[in-house]
Amino acid sequence: MCIRDRLRHDSKKEKNSNTFLRLFIEGGSGCSGYSYKFQYDENLEDEDLVYEKDGQKIFAVDSTSLQLIKGAVIDYEDMMIRSAFVVNENPNADKSCSCKVSFLSLIHI
């Protein structure tokens, strides 16, 4: 999985130094079956894979969600119509919606 520098920068907008960005996959939602969900969090779970930069937690994903996004590019897009964290180039997605919020997985969990 690749985490772009832009995501590292924008995820630090939260003032609490213990806060990191969490990505999880929600099934049965969105127009394509699975939805990418991002939220700020302060609590790590035992199964989390954590990415750090300069000793600070910046990103976490649980092991089940990781199976569905392994090899994907995580980024932050700042566009006129919206600014959001997104998952780009997910090799495990068969189809995805144009807004990059949901996808149909090649992997069945």
N, C-alpha and C positions, 0 to 999 in steps of 0.2 A: 504494500500500500504506500502511496506517495502522498505526503502532506505538503502542500505548497507553502512557500514563505508568507504569502498573503494571509493564509489562514492563521499561521503562527502569530502574525502581527495583530490581526483583528480579534483573535480570541483573548488577547490581553486587555481588551476594553473593560472587562469586569474589574472592579477595584480590589476585590478580595484576592490576595495572592494564592489562596488555596483553591480557587475556582478554576475549573478546566472545562473544555467543551466535550460533551458526550454525544456520540452517534449511536443510535440503535435502530433496528429494523422492526417495523410493525407489520404483521401479516394481515391480510384481509381488508386492506384499506388502499385508497388511491385508485386511479383508473387502470393500473396495471398489475395489481395483486399485492405487492409489497410497497411500503413507503419508507423513505429515509426520514428519520426524526433527529433533530439536533436540539440540545438543551445544555445550559450551563449547569454544572454540578459541583459539589464539594466532597462527595462521598464515593470512595472506590469500593467495588465489589471484588470478591476473591477471584472471580473468573475474568476480570478486566485485563485487557492488554493496554498498557499506558505508554504514551509517547511523551518524551521530555525534551526540552530544549534549554540549555544552560541551567540545568538542575531544577527547572520548574515544569510541573505537569501542564501540558497544553491540550492533550487530547486523550480520550479513552473510548474503547469499544468493547462490548462483551463478546465472549467466545462464539456464541451462536450467530450474532450479527456479523462477526468477522468472516465467517464462512461464506456469507453472501456478498461481501464487498472486497474479498481478498484480491489484491492486484489493482484496485480502483484508485483514482486520483481524487483526493479531497481538497476542495478549494473554497474560496470566498469570491462571489461575483457581485460587483457593484454596477448595477444597470439603472437606466432611467425608470423602468417600471417596478423594480424591486432590488433590494440588496439582501443576499442570503448566502448561507453556507450551502454548498452543493457537492454531489458526488458525480464526478465526470469519468468517462472511460471505464465503466465497470465491466470487466471481462466476464462476469458471471450473470450479466443481464442479457436476456434474449431480446426484449423490447423495453423501451422506457417512454414515459410521456415527455412531451416537449418542454414542460416546465421543470424537468429534472427532479420531481418530487417522488415519483413512483416508478416501479419497474417490474417486469416479469422475469423471474429467475430461471436460469438453466439448471440450478441445483435445487433438489427437493430435500427439505429438512424435516 
